[in-house]
Amino acid sequence: MIKRKGARSTKEIPAEILQQLNAGQIETVNLVEWLAVDQKLLLENLLKNNDRTAYLETILAKIDQLKKQTVNTINEAIGTTLFQLATENNDRSFLAIMSNHNADLVRCWATYTIGKNEHLNIADSLQQIQPFAADKHFGVREIAWMAVRQKIAANLPESIRILTSWTSNHDENIRRFTTESTRPRGVWCEHIEPLKRNPGLSLPILEPLRSDSAKYVQDSVGNWLNDASKSQPEFVQELCRKWEVESNTPATRYIVKKALRTLNK
């Protein structure tokens, strides 16, 4: 099977590819395609194909109520409302369909069935989100940490304890989740104030990854520390000096450079 290359701009996406994306028949292969998908149309097709059209009106109304409609806010609104409707109708089979769907954006919606489930404690939430953290698609992996970030922040000590055990996982995507989900400032999400004040709380996660072999993980660790440097610069400088002495590897040097980029400007 020939791997499809994504378009460099929305205008360059072939009509038949966009149609297949909106029908949920194929995955997006880059950010351009991910942003180009009409989530309302994808939702309509998903519900039609699975005899759940009764859900459509309620979800579209939720989207219309959004103050700001972006890919992420629409994504969350659809995922959250689908979870509510499926729960009200005891429709567990549909939640399973979403979790294993061909379309990456549908799997993104499925992450909110975990993040918004108040009956799941943090341990169960993290256990259930892990397959999405390891998803082969970049978009699903990003939405996975966003979906449970509030729960992580609300249960920080236990979350750090659980995520620390993930730092030795063979899957770099799961290792990367540990730092990306706990970044003090994060991206497109609320800050985690305790980690802005005391980034040392996350040392059990950071230390095992200081010389990780995967650039994907190195970037996340560096970004985590760069976040921390904006509120606790001395902590980051001291930790980077320590790592340079104790772990003089190319990976650590790369992380340190990324961590200090704001302070070194």
PyMOL commands that set and color helices and strands:
alter all, ss='L'
color gray80, all
select helices_A, chain A and resi 10-12+15-23+31-36+39-49+53-64+71-88+92-99+104-115+122-133+138-154+156-166+172-180+193-197+199-209+215-229+233-246+250-259
alter helices_A, ss='H'
color red, helices_A
deselect
rebuild
show_as cartoon
